[in-house]
Amino acid sequence: MIKPLNIGLCFLFSLFAWFQLNDPDGVVWAVFYGVIAVYAALTRPGRMTLPLLILLIFCLSGMVAFAGGFVEFLTNQDNIGFAEGMQNNYPYIEEAREFGGLTIAAMMVMLLYRQSKQPA
């Protein structure tokens, strides 16, 4: 039986995917969030542990790749906010956003992985 939490995560990550479509690299992120939405709907105890583990590794690898931009965002002296538009002068804003999205995704995939490791 699908849990209400899984339904909520499926809906949330479907929304994330839809919102990404207006981004220049939105197709990549829409597919990424869409995959998580599908796994949220399909995850059951005792099933799908390997695909979720691979997805988690992907999330963590992306976080490492964008960590520099996130640190630069946290330490910038320009008073540029997270919601500012993308500018060539401040590429770290987009990297910080992507780091944040990957962090949220990694937490959700860890939750789904934990669900899948429970006995059936």
Biopython code that builds the backbone (N, CA, C, O; Angstrom):
import numpy as np
from Bio.PDB.StructureBuilder import StructureBuilder

atoms = [
    (1, "MET", "N", (0.842, -1.186, 0.000)),
    (1, "MET", "CA", (0.000, 0.000, 0.000)),
    (1, "MET", "C", (0.883, 1.245, 0.000)),
    (1, "MET", "O", (1.879, 1.310, 0.720)),
    (2, "ILE", "N", (0.515, 2.214, -0.801)),
    (2, "ILE", "CA", (1.280, 3.461, -0.869)),
    (2, "ILE", "C", (0.943, 4.325, 0.343)),
    (2, "ILE", "O", (-0.222, 4.468, 0.714)),
    (3, "LYS", "N", (1.969, 4.892, 0.948)),
    (3, "LYS", "CA", (1.788, 5.707, 2.145)),
    (3, "LYS", "C", (1.452, 7.140, 1.758)),
    (3, "LYS", "O", (1.849, 7.603, 0.689)),
    (4, "PRO", "N", (0.718, 7.850, 2.626)),
    (4, "PRO", "CA", (0.425, 9.256, 2.348)),
    (4, "PRO", "C", (1.703, 10.092, 2.152)),
    (4, "PRO", "O", (1.717, 11.030, 1.355)),
    (5, "LEU", "N", (2.758, 9.750, 2.873)),
    (5, "LEU", "CA", (4.020, 10.466, 2.708)),
    (5, "LEU", "C", (4.542, 10.313, 1.281)),
    (5, "LEU", "O", (5.027, 11.275, 0.687)),
    (6, "ASN", "N", (4.442, 9.109, 0.736)),
    (6, "ASN", "CA", (4.905, 8.866, -0.625)),
    (6, "ASN", "C", (4.073, 9.647, -1.639)),
    (6, "ASN", "O", (4.609, 10.169, -2.616)),
    (7, "ILE", "N", (2.777, 9.726, -1.410)),
    (7, "ILE", "CA", (1.910, 10.507, -2.295)),
    (7, "ILE", "C", (2.323, 11.976, -2.244)),
    (7, "ILE", "O", (2.422, 12.640, -3.276)),
    (8, "GLY", "N", (2.561, 12.471, -1.039)),
    (8, "GLY", "CA", (2.987, 13.865, -0.889)),
    (8, "GLY", "C", (4.322, 14.132, -1.571)),
    (8, "GLY", "O", (4.485, 15.150, -2.245)),
    (9, "LEU", "N", (5.283, 13.215, -1.397)),
    (9, "LEU", "CA", (6.590, 13.393, -2.040)),
    (9, "LEU", "C", (6.472, 13.316, -3.555)),
    (9, "LEU", "O", (7.131, 14.070, -4.270)),
    (10, "CYS", "N", (5.648, 12.420, -4.039)),
    (10, "CYS", "CA", (5.430, 12.301, -5.482)),
    (10, "CYS", "C", (4.864, 13.608, -6.028)),
    (10, "CYS", "O", (5.333, 14.108, -7.050)),
    (11, "PHE", "N", (3.870, 14.156, -5.359)),
    (11, "PHE", "CA", (3.272, 15.422, -5.780)),
    (11, "PHE", "C", (4.288, 16.568, -5.709)),
    (11, "PHE", "O", (4.397, 17.365, -6.641)),
    (12, "LEU", "N", (5.026, 16.645, -4.606)),
    (12, "LEU", "CA", (6.001, 17.714, -4.415)),
    (12, "LEU", "C", (7.091, 17.692, -5.483)),
    (12, "LEU", "O", (7.414, 18.727, -6.065)),
    (13, "PHE", "N", (7.655, 16.520, -5.740)),
    (13, "PHE", "CA", (8.725, 16.435, -6.730)),
    (13, "PHE", "C", (8.193, 16.565, -8.155)),
    (13, "PHE", "O", (8.936, 16.962, -9.053)),
    (14, "SER", "N", (6.939, 16.240, -8.375)),
    (14, "SER", "CA", (6.328, 16.526, -9.675)),
    (14, "SER", "C", (6.216, 18.035, -9.877)),
    (14, "SER", "O", (6.461, 18.540, -10.973)),
    (15, "LEU", "N", (5.848, 18.747, -8.823)),
    (15, "LEU", "CA", (5.823, 20.216, -8.896)),
    (15, "LEU", "C", (7.218, 20.785, -9.139)),
    (15, "LEU", "O", (7.392, 21.688, -9.958)),
    (16, "PHE", "N", (8.205, 20.256, -8.428)),
    (16, "PHE", "CA", (9.589, 20.701, -8.650)),
    (16, "PHE", "C", (9.977, 20.521, -10.111)),
    (16, "PHE", "O", (10.593, 21.403, -10.709)),
    (17, "ALA", "N", (9.618, 19.382, -10.681)),
    (17, "ALA", "CA", (9.947, 19.103, -12.083)),
    (17, "ALA", "C", (9.262, 20.117, -12.996)),
    (17, "ALA", "O", (9.877, 20.642, -13.924)),
    (18, "TRP", "N", (7.999, 20.384, -12.730)),
    (18, "TRP", "CA", (7.245, 21.325, -13.563)),
    (18, "TRP", "C", (7.836, 22.729, -13.485)),
    (18, "TRP", "O", (7.945, 23.409, -14.506)),
    (19, "PHE", "N", (8.218, 23.171, -12.288)),
    (19, "PHE", "CA", (8.785, 24.517, -12.129)),
    (19, "PHE", "C", (10.134, 24.665, -12.828)),
    (19, "PHE", "O", (10.531, 25.777, -13.175)),
    (20, "GLN", "N", (10.831, 23.573, -13.034)),
    (20, "GLN", "CA", (12.155, 23.633, -13.670)),
    (20, "GLN", "C", (12.078, 23.895, -15.167)),
    (20, "GLN", "O", (13.079, 24.273, -15.776)),
    (21, "LEU", "N", (10.930, 23.706, -15.759)),
    (21, "LEU", "CA", (10.823, 23.789, -17.205)),
    (21, "LEU", "C", (11.107, 25.180, -17.772)),
    (21, "LEU", "O", (11.356, 25.303, -18.971)),
    (22, "ASN", "N", (11.076, 26.229, -16.948)),
    (22, "ASN", "CA", (11.386, 27.565, -17.450)),
    (22, "ASN", "C", (12.863, 27.919, -17.298)),
    (22, "ASN", "O", (13.268, 29.032, -17.635)),
    (23, "ASP", "N", (13.651, 27.009, -16.809)),
    (23, "ASP", "CA", (15.086, 27.219, -16.600)),
    (23, "ASP", "C", (15.843, 26.864, -17.885)),
    (23, "ASP", "O", (15.394, 25.998, -18.636)),
    (24, "PRO", "N", (16.986, 27.518, -18.151)),
    (24, "PRO", "CA", (17.757, 27.164, -19.351)),
    (24, "PRO", "C", (18.170, 25.692, -19.398)),
    (24, "PRO", "O", (18.167, 25.085, -20.469)),
    (25, "ASP", "N", (18.520, 25.120, -18.262)),
    (25, "ASP", "CA", (18.863, 23.696, -18.211)),
    (25, "ASP", "C", (17.739, 22.898, -17.538)),
    (25, "ASP", "O", (17.976, 21.889, -16.875)),
    (26, "GLY", "N", (16.533, 23.377, -17.729)),
    (26, "GLY", "CA", (15.386, 22.830, -17.023)),
    (26, "GLY", "C", (15.032, 21.396, -17.350)),
    (26, "GLY", "O", (14.530, 20.673, -16.490)),
    (27, "VAL", "N", (15.283, 20.970, -18.579)),
    (27, "VAL", "CA", (14.923, 19.598, -18.955)),
    (27, "VAL", "C", (15.692, 18.598, -18.104)),
    (27, "VAL", "O", (15.134, 17.598, -17.653)),
    (28, "VAL", "N", (16.974, 18.871, -17.886)),
    (28, "VAL", "CA", (17.797, 17.970, -17.070)),
    (28, "VAL", "C", (17.223, 17.867, -15.664)),
    (28, "VAL", "O", (17.069, 16.771, -15.126)),
    (29, "TRP", "N", (16.905, 19.021, -15.071)),
    (29, "TRP", "CA", (16.393, 19.028, -13.704)),
    (29, "TRP", "C", (14.969, 18.489, -13.633)),
    (29, "TRP", "O", (14.604, 17.838, -12.654)),
    (30, "ALA", "N", (14.160, 18.753, -14.660)),
    (30, "ALA", "CA", (12.800, 18.226, -14.682)),
    (30, "ALA", "C", (12.816, 16.697, -14.713)),
    (30, "ALA", "O", (12.041, 16.047, -14.011)),
    (31, "VAL", "N", (13.696, 16.136, -15.522)),
    (31, "VAL", "CA", (13.818, 14.670, -15.573)),
    (31, "VAL", "C", (14.309, 14.146, -14.224)),
    (31, "VAL", "O", (13.794, 13.147, -13.722)),
    (32, "PHE", "N", (15.297, 14.813, -13.640)),
    (32, "PHE", "CA", (15.852, 14.388, -12.356)),
    (32, "PHE", "C", (14.763, 14.371, -11.279)),
    (32, "PHE", "O", (14.585, 13.369, -10.587)),
    (33, "TYR", "N", (14.035, 15.485, -11.141)),
    (33, "TYR", "CA", (12.976, 15.545, -10.128)),
    (33, "TYR", "C", (11.824, 14.603, -10.476)),
    (33, "TYR", "O", (11.179, 14.055, -9.582)),
    (34, "GLY", "N", (11.566, 14.415, -11.771)),
    (34, "GLY", "CA", (10.531, 13.477, -12.189)),
    (34, "GLY", "C", (10.857, 12.049, -11.803)),
    (34, "GLY", "O", (9.976, 11.294, -11.392)),
    (35, "VAL", "N", (12.124, 11.675, -11.934)),
    (35, "VAL", "CA", (12.555, 10.330, -11.530)),
    (35, "VAL", "C", (12.322, 10.131, -10.036)),
    (35, "VAL", "O", (11.852, 9.076, -9.611)),
    (36, "ILE", "N", (12.649, 11.142, -9.246)),
    (36, "ILE", "CA", (12.420, 11.034, -7.802)),
    (36, "ILE", "C", (10.927, 10.918, -7.511)),
    (36, "ILE", "O", (10.530, 10.156, -6.629)),
    (37, "ALA", "N", (10.102, 11.655, -8.232)),
    (37, "ALA", "CA", (8.647, 11.570, -8.046)),
    (37, "ALA", "C", (8.153, 10.152, -8.337)),
    (37, "ALA", "O", (7.330, 9.611, -7.597)),
    (38, "VAL", "N", (8.656, 9.558, -9.412)),
    (38, "VAL", "CA", (8.257, 8.188, -9.764)),
    (38, "VAL", "C", (8.691, 7.216, -8.672)),
    (38, "VAL", "O", (7.916, 6.347, -8.270)),
    (39, "TYR", "N", (9.928, 7.357, -8.189)),
    (39, "TYR", "CA", (10.395, 6.457, -7.129)),
    (39, "TYR", "C", (9.595, 6.656, -5.850)),
    (39, "TYR", "O", (9.359, 5.698, -5.115)),
    (40, "ALA", "N", (9.173, 7.892, -5.574)),
    (40, "ALA", "CA", (8.342, 8.123, -4.388)),
    (40, "ALA", "C", (7.032, 7.350, -4.503)),
    (40, "ALA", "O", (6.531, 6.813, -3.514)),
    (41, "ALA", "N", (6.488, 7.297, -5.698)),
    (41, "ALA", "CA", (5.229, 6.572, -5.901)),
    (41, "ALA", "C", (5.422, 5.061, -5.866)),
    (41, "ALA", "O", (4.516, 4.331, -5.463)),
    (42, "LEU", "N", (6.590, 4.584, -6.282)),
    (42, "LEU", "CA", (6.794, 3.138, -6.435)),
    (42, "LEU", "C", (7.511, 2.458, -5.273)),
    (42, "LEU", "O", (7.487, 1.231, -5.176)),
    (43, "THR", "N", (8.141, 3.218, -4.397)),
    (43, "THR", "CA", (8.933, 2.618, -3.323)),
    (43, "THR", "C", (8.042, 1.876, -2.336)),
    (43, "THR", "O", (7.066, 2.414, -1.813)),
    (44, "ARG", "N", (8.410, 0.639, -2.105)),
    (44, "ARG", "CA", (7.725, -0.220, -1.132)),
    (44, "ARG", "C", (8.788, -0.928, -0.298)),
    (44, "ARG", "O", (9.924, -1.078, -0.747)),
    (45, "PRO", "N", (8.434, -1.363, 0.908)),
    (45, "PRO", "CA", (9.406, -2.099, 1.719)),
    (45, "PRO", "C", (9.938, -3.321, 0.976)),
    (45, "PRO", "O", (9.185, -4.076, 0.361)),
    (46, "GLY", "N", (11.238, -3.490, 1.049)),
    (46, "GLY", "CA", (11.886, -4.651, 0.458)),
    (46, "GLY", "C", (12.113, -4.568, -1.041)),
    (46, "GLY", "O", (12.529, -5.556, -1.645)),
    (47, "ARG", "N", (11.856, -3.420, -1.663)),
    (47, "ARG", "CA", (11.995, -3.297, -3.115)),
    (47, "ARG", "C", (12.776, -2.045, -3.500)),
    (47, "ARG", "O", (12.780, -1.057, -2.765)),
    (48, "MET", "N", (13.423, -2.090, -4.631)),
    (48, "MET", "CA", (14.044, -0.950, -5.302)),
    (48, "MET", "C", (15.208, -0.327, -4.544)),
    (48, "MET", "O", (15.459, 0.868, -4.704)),
    (49, "THR", "N", (15.917, -1.079, -3.736)),
    (49, "THR", "CA", (16.997, -0.474, -2.964)),
    (49, "THR", "C", (18.176, -0.058, -3.845)),
    (49, "THR", "O", (18.740, 1.012, -3.619)),
    (50, "LEU", "N", (18.565, -0.849, -4.826)),
    (50, "LEU", "CA", (19.717, -0.512, -5.661)),
    (50, "LEU", "C", (19.485, 0.751, -6.498)),
    (50, "LEU", "O", (20.361, 1.615, -6.514)),
    (51, "PRO", "N", (18.350, 0.903, -7.195)),
    (51, "PRO", "CA", (18.148, 2.148, -7.937)),
    (51, "PRO", "C", (18.153, 3.384, -7.041)),
    (51, "PRO", "O", (18.659, 4.437, -7.431)),
    (52, "LEU", "N", (17.593, 3.255, -5.848)),
    (52, "LEU", "CA", (17.601, 4.389, -4.926)),
    (52, "LEU", "C", (19.012, 4.702, -4.447)),
    (52, "LEU", "O", (19.369, 5.869, -4.285)),
    (53, "LEU", "N", (19.806, 3.680, -4.224)),
    (53, "LEU", "CA", (21.191, 3.894, -3.820)),
    (53, "LEU", "C", (21.965, 4.599, -4.932)),
    (53, "LEU", "O", (22.757, 5.500, -4.656)),
    (54, "ILE", "N", (21.747, 4.204, -6.170)),
    (54, "ILE", "CA", (22.401, 4.868, -7.304)),
    (54, "ILE", "C", (21.943, 6.319, -7.398)),
    (54, "ILE", "O", (22.760, 7.207, -7.641)),
    (55, "LEU", "N", (20.655, 6.573, -7.210)),
    (55, "LEU", "CA", (20.132, 7.937, -7.244)),
    (55, "LEU", "C", (20.723, 8.775, -6.113)),
    (55, "LEU", "O", (21.025, 9.952, -6.306)),
    (56, "LEU", "N", (20.886, 8.182, -4.947)),
    (56, "LEU", "CA", (21.494, 8.888, -3.822)),
    (56, "LEU", "C", (22.952, 9.249, -4.127)),
    (56, "LEU", "O", (23.394, 10.359, -3.829)),
    (57, "ILE", "N", (23.684, 8.327, -4.710)),
    (57, "ILE", "CA", (25.073, 8.609, -5.089)),
    (57, "ILE", "C", (25.122, 9.753, -6.098)),
    (57, "ILE", "O", (25.996, 10.616, -6.013)),
    (58, "PHE", "N", (24.196, 9.768, -7.045)),
    (58, "PHE", "CA", (24.113, 10.855, -8.015)),
    (58, "PHE", "C", (23.874, 12.194, -7.303)),
    (58, "PHE", "O", (24.530, 13.189, -7.611)),
    (59, "CYS", "N", (22.933, 12.213, -6.353)),
    (59, "CYS", "CA", (22.639, 13.449, -5.597)),
    (59, "CYS", "C", (23.868, 13.935, -4.844)),
    (59, "CYS", "O", (24.218, 15.114, -4.902)),
    (60, "LEU", "N", (24.515, 13.027, -4.145)),
    (60, "LEU", "CA", (25.679, 13.406, -3.346)),
    (60, "LEU", "C", (26.836, 13.867, -4.229)),
    (60, "LEU", "O", (27.559, 14.792, -3.862)),
    (61, "SER", "N", (27.018, 13.236, -5.384)),
    (61, "SER", "CA", (28.066, 13.662, -6.317)),
    (61, "SER", "C", (27.789, 15.076, -6.828)),
    (61, "SER", "O", (28.699, 15.898, -6.930)),
    (62, "GLY", "N", (26.531, 15.345, -7.146)),
    (62, "GLY", "CA", (26.153, 16.692, -7.579)),
    (62, "GLY", "C", (26.363, 17.728, -6.488)),
    (62, "GLY", "O", (26.790, 18.850, -6.761)),
    (63, "MET", "N", (26.064, 17.351, -5.254)),
    (63, "MET", "CA", (26.286, 18.277, -4.139)),
    (63, "MET", "C", (27.758, 18.626, -4.019)),
    (63, "MET", "O", (28.103, 19.782, -3.775)),
    (64, "VAL", "N", (28.625, 17.646, -4.188)),
    (64, "VAL", "CA", (30.066, 17.895, -4.142)),
    (64, "VAL", "C", (30.459, 18.841, -5.280)),
    (64, "VAL", "O", (31.249, 19.764, -5.083)),
    (65, "ALA", "N", (29.905, 18.606, -6.462)),
    (65, "ALA", "CA", (30.246, 19.427, -7.627)),
    (65, "ALA", "C", (29.823, 20.891, -7.442)),
    (65, "ALA", "O", (30.525, 21.794, -7.896)),
    (66, "PHE", "N", (28.692, 21.132, -6.785)),
    (66, "PHE", "CA", (28.177, 22.489, -6.619)),
    (66, "PHE", "C", (28.491, 23.093, -5.252)),
    (66, "PHE", "O", (28.062, 24.210, -4.964)),
    (67, "ALA", "N", (29.222, 22.383, -4.416)),
    (67, "ALA", "CA", (29.531, 22.877, -3.070)),
    (67, "ALA", "C", (30.331, 24.182, -3.108)),
    (67, "ALA", "O", (30.125, 25.056, -2.266)),
    (68, "GLY", "N", (31.226, 24.318, -4.062)),
    (68, "GLY", "CA", (32.020, 25.540, -4.157)),
    (68, "GLY", "C", (31.156, 26.762, -4.382)),
    (68, "GLY", "O", (31.379, 27.800, -3.759)),
    (69, "GLY", "N", (30.172, 26.659, -5.263)),
    (69, "GLY", "CA", (29.262, 27.773, -5.508)),
    (69, "GLY", "C", (28.416, 28.087, -4.294)),
    (69, "GLY", "O", (28.115, 29.250, -4.024)),
    (70, "PHE", "N", (28.025, 27.040, -3.549)),
    (70, "PHE", "CA", (27.239, 27.257, -2.337)),
    (70, "PHE", "C", (28.060, 27.987, -1.279)),
    (70, "PHE", "O", (27.568, 28.915, -0.638)),
    (71, "VAL", "N", (29.306, 27.568, -1.097)),
    (71, "VAL", "CA", (30.186, 28.230, -0.129)),
    (71, "VAL", "C", (30.425, 29.675, -0.555)),
    (71, "VAL", "O", (30.415, 30.578, 0.282)),
    (72, "GLU", "N", (30.638, 29.897, -1.844)),
    (72, "GLU", "CA", (30.838, 31.267, -2.332)),
    (72, "GLU", "C", (29.594, 32.117, -2.088)),
    (72, "GLU", "O", (29.708, 33.292, -1.739)),
    (73, "PHE", "N", (28.407, 31.536, -2.270)),
    (73, "PHE", "CA", (27.170, 32.255, -1.982)),
    (73, "PHE", "C", (27.090, 32.644, -0.512)),
    (73, "PHE", "O", (26.712, 33.769, -0.184)),
    (74, "LEU", "N", (27.444, 31.717, 0.369)),
    (74, "LEU", "CA", (27.370, 31.991, 1.806)),
    (74, "LEU", "C", (28.363, 33.052, 2.245)),
    (74, "LEU", "O", (28.111, 33.783, 3.203)),
    (75, "THR", "N", (29.482, 33.140, 1.557)),
    (75, "THR", "CA", (30.542, 34.062, 1.976)),
    (75, "THR", "C", (30.605, 35.320, 1.121)),
    (75, "THR", "O", (31.507, 36.136, 1.311)),
    (76, "ASN", "N", (29.672, 35.505, 0.180)),
    (76, "ASN", "CA", (29.751, 36.690, -0.683)),
    (76, "ASN", "C", (29.478, 37.958, 0.113)),
    (76, "ASN", "O", (28.714, 37.955, 1.077)),
    (77, "GLN", "N", (30.112, 39.024, -0.307)),
    (77, "GLN", "CA", (29.955, 40.322, 0.341)),
    (77, "GLN", "C", (29.090, 41.264, -0.497)),
    (77, "GLN", "O", (29.002, 42.457, -0.207)),
    (78, "ASP", "N", (28.453, 40.723, -1.536)),
    (78, "ASP", "CA", (27.692, 41.542, -2.475)),
    (78, "ASP", "C", (26.239, 41.739, -2.061)),
    (78, "ASP", "O", (25.509, 42.479, -2.720)),
    (79, "ASN", "N", (25.807, 41.095, -0.987)),
    (79, "ASN", "CA", (24.415, 41.137, -0.545)),
    (79, "ASN", "C", (23.454, 40.713, -1.650)),
    (79, "ASN", "O", (22.362, 41.267, -1.781)),
    (80, "ILE", "N", (23.864, 39.733, -2.435)),
    (80, "ILE", "CA", (23.024, 39.174, -3.486)),
    (80, "ILE", "C", (22.255, 38.005, -2.884)),
    (80, "ILE", "O", (22.849, 37.104, -2.293)),
    (81, "GLY", "N", (20.939, 38.021, -3.034)),
    (81, "GLY", "CA", (20.105, 36.993, -2.440)),
    (81, "GLY", "C", (19.908, 35.783, -3.324)),
    (81, "GLY", "O", (20.261, 35.787, -4.503)),
    (82, "PHE", "N", (19.341, 34.753, -2.738)),
    (82, "PHE", "CA", (19.076, 33.485, -3.413)),
    (82, "PHE", "C", (18.066, 33.663, -4.550)),
    (82, "PHE", "O", (18.110, 32.943, -5.548)),
    (83, "ALA", "N", (17.165, 34.621, -4.390)),
    (83, "ALA", "CA", (16.090, 34.819, -5.369)),
    (83, "ALA", "C", (16.478, 35.780, -6.489)),
    (83, "ALA", "O", (15.668, 36.052, -7.375)),
    (84, "GLU", "N", (17.690, 36.289, -6.461)),
    (84, "GLU", "CA", (18.123, 37.199, -7.520)),
    (84, "GLU", "C", (18.159, 36.463, -8.848)),
    (84, "GLU", "O", (18.362, 35.249, -8.892)),
    (85, "GLY", "N", (17.964, 37.193, -9.913)),
    (85, "GLY", "CA", (18.029, 36.597, -11.248)),
    (85, "GLY", "C", (19.450, 36.155, -11.570)),
    (85, "GLY", "O", (20.418, 36.644, -10.989)),
    (86, "MET", "N", (19.551, 35.235, -12.494)),
    (86, "MET", "CA", (20.856, 34.734, -12.915)),
    (86, "MET", "C", (21.598, 35.840, -13.658)),
    (86, "MET", "O", (21.070, 36.433, -14.598)),
    (87, "GLN", "N", (22.828, 36.110, -13.227)),
    (87, "GLN", "CA", (23.664, 37.120, -13.868)),
    (87, "GLN", "C", (25.038, 36.519, -14.093)),
    (87, "GLN", "O", (25.506, 35.697, -13.306)),
    (88, "ASN", "N", (25.674, 36.933, -15.167)),
    (88, "ASN", "CA", (27.016, 36.420, -15.453)),
    (88, "ASN", "C", (28.010, 36.811, -14.372)),
    (88, "ASN", "O", (28.999, 36.110, -14.161)),
    (89, "ASN", "N", (27.763, 37.925, -13.683)),
    (89, "ASN", "CA", (28.665, 38.368, -12.618)),
    (89, "ASN", "C", (28.607, 37.467, -11.388)),
    (89, "ASN", "O", (29.556, 37.410, -10.606)),
    (90, "TYR", "N", (27.493, 36.767, -11.224)),
    (90, "TYR", "CA", (27.274, 35.970, -10.015)),
    (90, "TYR", "C", (26.858, 34.536, -10.361)),
    (90, "TYR", "O", (25.730, 34.143, -10.065)),
    (91, "PRO", "N", (27.728, 33.759, -10.972)),
    (91, "PRO", "CA", (27.334, 32.383, -11.338)),
    (91, "PRO", "C", (27.112, 31.491, -10.120)),
    (91, "PRO", "O", (26.461, 30.451, -10.221)),
    (92, "TYR", "N", (27.643, 31.890, -8.990)),
    (92, "TYR", "CA", (27.489, 31.067, -7.789)),
    (92, "TYR", "C", (26.050, 31.013, -7.306)),
    (92, "TYR", "O", (25.691, 30.102, -6.561)),
    (93, "ILE", "N", (25.210, 31.971, -7.712)),
    (93, "ILE", "CA", (23.804, 31.942, -7.295)),
    (93, "ILE", "C", (23.141, 30.679, -7.849)),
    (93, "ILE", "O", (22.474, 29.951, -7.115)),
    (94, "GLU", "N", (23.326, 30.424, -9.145)),
    (94, "GLU", "CA", (22.735, 29.232, -9.756)),
    (94, "GLU", "C", (23.325, 27.959, -9.150)),
    (94, "GLU", "O", (22.601, 26.990, -8.923)),
    (95, "GLU", "N", (24.625, 27.954, -8.888)),
    (95, "GLU", "CA", (25.245, 26.775, -8.275)),
    (95, "GLU", "C", (24.705, 26.542, -6.872)),
    (95, "GLU", "O", (24.503, 25.398, -6.463)),
    (96, "ALA", "N", (24.469, 27.628, -6.130)),
    (96, "ALA", "CA", (23.912, 27.491, -4.781)),
    (96, "ALA", "C", (22.485, 26.946, -4.837)),
    (96, "ALA", "O", (22.098, 26.124, -4.007)),
    (97, "ARG", "N", (21.703, 27.408, -5.822)),
    (97, "ARG", "CA", (20.342, 26.883, -5.986)),
    (97, "ARG", "C", (20.372, 25.397, -6.325)),
    (97, "ARG", "O", (19.595, 24.610, -5.784)),
    (98, "GLU", "N", (21.268, 25.027, -7.216)),
    (98, "GLU", "CA", (21.354, 23.614, -7.603)),
    (98, "GLU", "C", (21.830, 22.761, -6.438)),
    (98, "GLU", "O", (21.363, 21.636, -6.261)),
    (99, "PHE", "N", (22.753, 23.287, -5.644)),
    (99, "PHE", "CA", (23.195, 22.589, -4.435)),
    (99, "PHE", "C", (22.007, 22.385, -3.492)),
    (99, "PHE", "O", (21.832, 21.300, -2.938)),
    (100, "GLY", "N", (21.197, 23.422, -3.314)),
    (100, "GLY", "CA", (20.030, 23.322, -2.443)),
    (100, "GLY", "C", (19.027, 22.298, -2.938)),
    (100, "GLY", "O", (18.491, 21.520, -2.150)),
    (101, "GLY", "N", (18.768, 22.292, -4.246)),
    (101, "GLY", "CA", (17.851, 21.310, -4.818)),
    (101, "GLY", "C", (18.355, 19.891, -4.655)),
    (101, "GLY", "O", (17.586, 18.978, -4.353)),
    (102, "LEU", "N", (19.652, 19.711, -4.858)),
    (102, "LEU", "CA", (20.242, 18.381, -4.685)),
    (102, "LEU", "C", (20.223, 17.947, -3.222)),
    (102, "LEU", "O", (20.081, 16.760, -2.929)),
    (103, "THR", "N", (20.363, 18.891, -2.316)),
    (103, "THR", "CA", (20.310, 18.573, -0.886)),
    (103, "THR", "C", (18.915, 18.082, -0.503)),
    (103, "THR", "O", (18.771, 17.078, 0.194)),
    (104, "ILE", "N", (17.897, 18.797, -0.965)),
    (104, "ILE", "CA", (16.517, 18.383, -0.695)),
    (104, "ILE", "C", (16.261, 17.005, -1.316)),
    (104, "ILE", "O", (15.672, 16.126, -0.685)),
    (105, "ALA", "N", (16.709, 16.835, -2.550)),
    (105, "ALA", "CA", (16.519, 15.552, -3.236)),
    (105, "ALA", "C", (17.234, 14.424, -2.493)),
    (105, "ALA", "O", (16.677, 13.339, -2.327)),
    (106, "ALA", "N", (18.461, 14.676, -2.048)),
    (106, "ALA", "CA", (19.212, 13.642, -1.331)),
    (106, "ALA", "C", (18.501, 13.239, -0.043)),
    (106, "ALA", "O", (18.450, 12.055, 0.291)),
    (107, "MET", "N", (17.956, 14.207, 0.679)),
    (107, "MET", "CA", (17.236, 13.883, 1.913)),
    (107, "MET", "C", (16.004, 13.018, 1.620)),
    (107, "MET", "O", (15.706, 12.077, 2.356)),
    (108, "MET", "N", (15.302, 13.345, 0.548)),
    (108, "MET", "CA", (14.114, 12.567, 0.201)),
    (108, "MET", "C", (14.481, 11.168, -0.285)),
    (108, "MET", "O", (13.800, 10.196, 0.042)),
    (109, "VAL", "N", (15.556, 11.067, -1.063)),
    (109, "VAL", "CA", (15.985, 9.749, -1.537)),
    (109, "VAL", "C", (16.451, 8.901, -0.348)),
    (109, "VAL", "O", (16.209, 7.694, -0.319)),
    (110, "MET", "N", (17.117, 9.523, 0.628)),
    (110, "MET", "CA", (17.516, 8.773, 1.831)),
    (110, "MET", "C", (16.284, 8.248, 2.565)),
    (110, "MET", "O", (16.281, 7.116, 3.048)),
    (111, "LEU", "N", (15.247, 9.062, 2.646)),
    (111, "LEU", "CA", (14.007, 8.633, 3.286)),
    (111, "LEU", "C", (13.384, 7.469, 2.510)),
    (111, "LEU", "O", (12.943, 6.489, 3.110)),
    (112, "LEU", "N", (13.348, 7.575, 1.196)),
    (112, "LEU", "CA", (12.795, 6.491, 0.373)),
    (112, "LEU", "C", (13.642, 5.233, 0.489)),
    (112, "LEU", "O", (13.108, 4.125, 0.531)),
    (113, "TYR", "N", (14.959, 5.397, 0.539)),
    (113, "TYR", "CA", (15.860, 4.250, 0.687)),
    (113, "TYR", "C", (15.600, 3.552, 2.022)),
    (113, "TYR", "O", (15.562, 2.324, 2.105)),
    (114, "ARG", "N", (15.426, 4.355, 3.047)),
    (114, "ARG", "CA", (15.135, 3.779, 4.371)),
    (114, "ARG", "C", (13.815, 3.003, 4.344)),
    (114, "ARG", "O", (13.705, 1.926, 4.929)),
    (115, "GLN", "N", (12.820, 3.564, 3.660)),
    (115, "GLN", "CA", (11.545, 2.847, 3.500)),
    (115, "GLN", "C", (11.742, 1.518, 2.788)),
    (115, "GLN", "O", (11.170, 0.498, 3.173)),
    (116, "SER", "N", (12.573, 1.549, 1.731)),
    (116, "SER", "CA", (12.747, 0.338, 0.926)),
    (116, "SER", "C", (13.531, -0.736, 1.683)),
    (116, "SER", "O", (13.421, -1.916, 1.351)),
    (117, "LYS", "N", (14.311, -0.359, 2.682)),
    (117, "LYS", "CA", (15.091, -1.324, 3.451)),
    (117, "LYS", "C", (14.274, -2.008, 4.542)),
    (117, "LYS", "O", (14.739, -2.987, 5.127)),
    (118, "GLN", "N", (13.069, -1.519, 4.831)),
    (118, "GLN", "CA", (12.236, -2.142, 5.843)),
    (118, "GLN", "C", (11.764, -3.507, 5.332)),
    (118, "GLN", "O", (11.568, -3.691, 4.131)),
    (119, "PRO", "N", (11.588, -4.438, 6.231)),
    (119, "PRO", "CA", (11.113, -5.761, 5.803)),
    (119, "PRO", "C", (9.717, -5.655, 5.193)),
    (119, "PRO", "O", (8.887, -4.857, 5.630)),
    (120, "ALA", "N", (9.484, -6.470, 4.186)),
    (120, "ALA", "CA", (8.191, -6.435, 3.470)),
    (120, "ALA", "C", (7.063, -6.948, 4.309)),
    (120, "ALA", "O", (5.920, -6.982, 3.853)),
]
sb = StructureBuilder()
sb.init_structure("model")
sb.init_model(0)
sb.init_chain("A")
sb.init_seg("    ")
for serial, (resi, resn, name, xyz) in enumerate(atoms, 1):
    if name == "N":
        sb.init_residue(resn, " ", resi, " ")
    sb.init_atom(name, np.array(xyz, "f"), 0.0, 1.0, " ", f" {name:<3s}", serial, name[0])
structure = sb.get_structure()
